[in-house]
Amino acid sequence: MVLISDLCRMKIVIVAATNKELELIQRAQFTTSSNLIDFETTGVGSIATSFALSEIISTKRPELIIQIGIAGSFSTALQLGSAVVIDREVIADLGVVEADGYKDIFELGLAKNNSFPYSNGSLVNMNEKLLEMPKLQTVAGLTVNEVSTDPTKILLFRKKYAAEVESMEGAALHYTCIMKKIPFVQIRGISNLVGERDKSCWKINEAIASASESCIQLVNNLINP
């Protein structure tokens, strides 16, 4: 495991799915040389993100990757517009719907739930020190390639995976970085309740602002421990 002290002068790449999610962080003032921090847009969804991260790792050789972006919350306990840090991810749409319900790849016997990079079926960020540094609530994430709107599916995800937030890219970050053994942090701003399609109820700008502010604090704390 990489120590916090080892990260102080290392190359950091901050990624997000869209340009909008990166706008604020790109204008931020960091207390370090600008050549130590890079910004990349990966595209929306796990496939685009996985490919982009692989390219970023091979060309830029970062020692730390921070992913920021928005997420939906499965619970009203998480305030819209606030930020959270994700400690584990599950891929929630990799499986099959059968007569007796949805079965993921582990239940189908297509993968072992404790085979690397999985831990009990989850993609877990094991670097506890990094997760503590943003000083945010730590939650479990769930990644899908289709935004959840069906109440039955939403209830299934909540009960089956005990997930608190949903995104379309989080698991791609966890999977790629665990496989490549690169330290990473995922920070998400809560923009909406999962299933709420009335955009007037969303807090996108506030969510991006909160995630960006937390990311800035994290980076500055890393380089000035």
N, C-alpha and C positions, 0 to 999 in steps of 0.2 A: 504494500500500500504506500502511495506517495504521501510524504509528510507535507503539512501546510508550509513549513519553512522552505521546502524544496521548490515551491511554486512561485516564490516571490519574484524571480526574474525569468520565468518561463513564458513561452508563447501561449497566449489565450485566444481562442476563437469563439466569438459569440454568434450563435445562429438562431434563425427564426424561419418560420414557414413563408412569411410574406414580408414585403418591404415595409408595410404599415407597422408591423410589430417591431421593426428594427429602427424606425425613424428617430425616436427619442433617444435611444441608447447611442446611436451614431453621433448625436450632437452633444453627448455628455463630455464633461471634463474629468479625465482620470489623472490620478497622481502618479503617473508613470509615463515613460516614453511611448509615443503612439505606435512605434514599430513592434511593441510587445502585444498589441491587441488588434485583432482583425475581425471583420464582420462579414457574414455570408448568409444569403437567402437560400434555403434548401428546396423550396416548393412545398405544396400542400400534399399531405398524405404520407404514409409510411414508405411506399416504394420510392418516391422522389427523394424523400429525406435520407433513406438508406444509401441511395446512390450518391447523393450530394456529400454526405458525411464521408463516404469512402474516398471520394475525390479530394475532399478537404484534408483528410488525414494523410493521403499519399503525397500531396503537393505542398501543403503548408506545415505538416508535421507538428501539430499542436501538442502541448503537454497538458492542456485543460480545455475542455469544450463546455460552454454554457449555452443551454437552449432556453430561450424565453418565448413567450407567446400567451395566447388566451386559451381558456378552457371552460367547459360547462361543468356545473356542479350538480351532483345527484342529491344534494341536501341543502335545505335553507339555512343550515347552521353556518355555512361559509358565506360571508358577506360579499355581495356583488361589488366588484371593483377592488377587492383586496387581492393580495398575492399569497401564494403557497409554494412550498418546495416539495417535490415528488421523490419519495424514497423507493417506490417499487412500481412496476408496470406489468400489466397483462395484455396480451393480444386477444381481443374479445370477439373477433369475427373470423377466426381461423378454425373452422370446424364444420359441422353439418347439423342441420335440423332434422331430427327423426321423429317418429310417432310419439316417443316418450320424452321429447324435449331436445334442447340443444346440447351437443357434445363437442368439446374442444379436442385438439389433437392429442392431448394426454389421455383423455377418456377413451379416445378411439384407438389408442395404442400406437399412434404414429410417431410419438416422441415420449421420452421419459421425463417426468416432471422435475427430476433432480439431476438431470444431465446438463453439463455446462452448455450454455450460460444460464440455465434456469435454476431457480431455487424454489421448490414446491410449486412449480408452474409459473413463477413470477420472475421478472427481470429486476433484480434488486441492486440498488446502488449501495455498495458496502462501505463507502468512504464516509463514515459518520461525522468526522470532523468537518468535511466540506459541507455536509447537509446542515450542520449546526450553524455555520457561519452567516447565512442570510438572516438568521433570527426570525424565521417564519414558521408558521404551523406546517408540520410535515404530514402529508396525506398520501394515500394510495391512488395511483392513476390507472386508467384503462384506455386503450387505444383502439379505435375503429376507423375504417375507411369510408364509412357512411355515417353521417351525423344521426344520432339516435332521436327518433321522434315517436316511435310506437310505444305506448305505455306498457304493453306486455314485455317488450324487449328491455325497456328501461328497468322494470322491476326485476327481470331476470338478471341483468348485469349487476344490480345492486345486491341481490341476494347471493348470487353465485360467486362473485369476485370481491365483495365488500369494498368496491371502489368508491372513492369520494369525488373524483373528477374525471372528465372525459376529454381526450384530445385526439388528433389524427396523426400525431408525429412522435409522441413521447416514447413509445416502445421501440421505435426505430433508433432513437438516441441511445437508450439503455442497451439494446442488443448490440449495436455496432461498437459502442465504447467498451462494453464488457468483453466482447470478442477481441478487440484490439488492445485491451488493457490500458485504456486512456482514462484518466480521471474526468468526471463529468458532473454537472449539476443541471437539473431541470427546474426552472422557475416559471410558474404559470399565474396569470392574472385571471380571476374569476369574472367572466363576462356575462354569464347567463345561467339559468337553471336548465339542465338537460331536458329537452322536450319542448321548451318555450320557443315558439317560432315568431312571436310578436317582437320585432327588433326594437320597438320603442321601450320595451322592458329591459333591454340589454344595457350593459355598462362597458362597452368595448374600450372607449378611450380611457376610462378610469382604470380598467384592468391592465391595459398596456402601460399606463403611467406607473402603476404600482409594481408591476413586474420589472420595468426598466429601472425604477428607483432602487429596488432590492438588488438588482444585478450590479448596479453602479457601486452600491455599498459593499457587496461581496468582493468585487474586484479590488476596490481600494483597500479593503481589509486584508486581502491576500498579499498585496504588494507593500503594505505598511502594517505588518502584524504587531 
